[in-house]
């Protein structure tokens, strides 16, 4: 007889099976795949989802009962159209290009009289909210910067226009609207301003060194909203996007001749 321990048998002869833990469905799972809803993917943020769907991120939080915008889960399904409209009808509506002829970008700065108008517009940050109710109205567009265009629109590589300039150069609102985001929470954009012009159009202004507007502030076309910089970029520049129903479109087809 030796001192080795002998295995102890259980009274039942086999371990008792444990019940599988209950897996709770993620919020909104019942709407997965439906028009007007979006399933969260790895790396998504509420700000990114809002930009890609032409919405204010605060509205997305409200529509989906989200208390902390920094806590969304992969697989969670979010409503991305206002509850007052038929999600299927909105999603079925085609996104068409603006009916404006494309014109070459010559890189010339605006006429000398433009800065004076800009200065006057910038002195009215408390402007009354623009008429954003007209969903299909085409805003009267203006140039967001005076510098040359260094890179044109490309659906894959560059979803907007890139303007050159010096640190501190003015960045201007391209049309009347309301600021729906001002911050640095969207990777790759640096200090960013997003303006909603109506239920169809958003514009985005990235890589600024300083932001001069706050969220929910009404702005006018030509108003100085930021100063050009190099935040989250390798050089001083302005990356400018126009989004129609969340889809990037070529700003060169909208901007007036210089």
Residue, then its C-alpha position, 0 to 999 in steps of 0.5 A: x500500500x502506498x501513499x498515493x491519493x485515490x480518486x474520489x468518486x462522485x455520488x452521481x457518477x458524473x458531474x451535474x450538467x450546468x444550464x447554459x447562460x441566457x444570452x440577451x439579444x442586443x438592442x434593436x436586434x429585431x430590426x436587423x436588415x430593415x430599411x432605415x436601420x443600421x447594424x453596428x460594426x467593429x470600429x464604428x462610433x455614433x458620430x461616424x454612423x451619423x455622418x454616413x447617414x446624414x444625421x445629427x449624432x445627438x438625434x441618433x442617441x435620442x431615437x435609440x435611447x442611448x444615454x452614453x454615446x461612447x457605448x454602442x455594441x457591435x451587432x446593436x441595431x440603430x434607427x438612422x431615420x427620424x421616427x416621424x417618417x417611414x424608414x422604408x420610403x426614405x431608404x428606397x429614395x435614390x441618391x442622385x447627383x446634384x443637377x449642376x454641370x461639373x466645372x474645372x477647379x482652377x485653384x484661383x482664390x475668390x475675388x478680393x471683395x469676398x473677405x469683407x463679406x465673410x467678416x460681416x457674416x462672421x459677426x453674426x453668430x446668433x443668426x436665426x436658424x436657416x430654413x432647413x425644413x425644405x428637404x429637397x431645397x438646393x442650398x446656395x453654395x459658397x467656397x469653404x476656403x480661399x486656397x487652391x484645390x490640392x486634391x479632387x473628389x474620389x469615392x474611394x480615396x478622397x471623399x471630398x476636396x482638399x484645400x491648401x493654405x496656412x495655419x490659421x487661414x479662415x474656414x467658412x461655412x459653405x451654406x446656411x445651416x446648423x452645427x451638428x458636431x464640433x470636436x475631435x472624436x472622429x478618427x482621421x478628421x482631426x478637429x472637425x465641424x459638421x453642418x446640417x443644411x437641411x434634411x438632405x445635405x451635410x458638410x464636413x470641415x476637417x483638420x482645423x487647428x481651432x474651432x470657432x462654433x459650437x454644436x447646435x449653433x446656427x451659421x450663415x454661408x461665408x461665416x468663419x467657423x474654424x481656422x485651418x490647421x493640421x490636426x490628424x494630418x501630415x500638413x496644413x489643409x482643409x478636407x471638405x466634404x458634402x454629403x447628400x443623404x449621408x453619401x459623399x458627393x463631388x463638391x466641385x459639382x456644387x460650388x460656384x465658379x471662382 
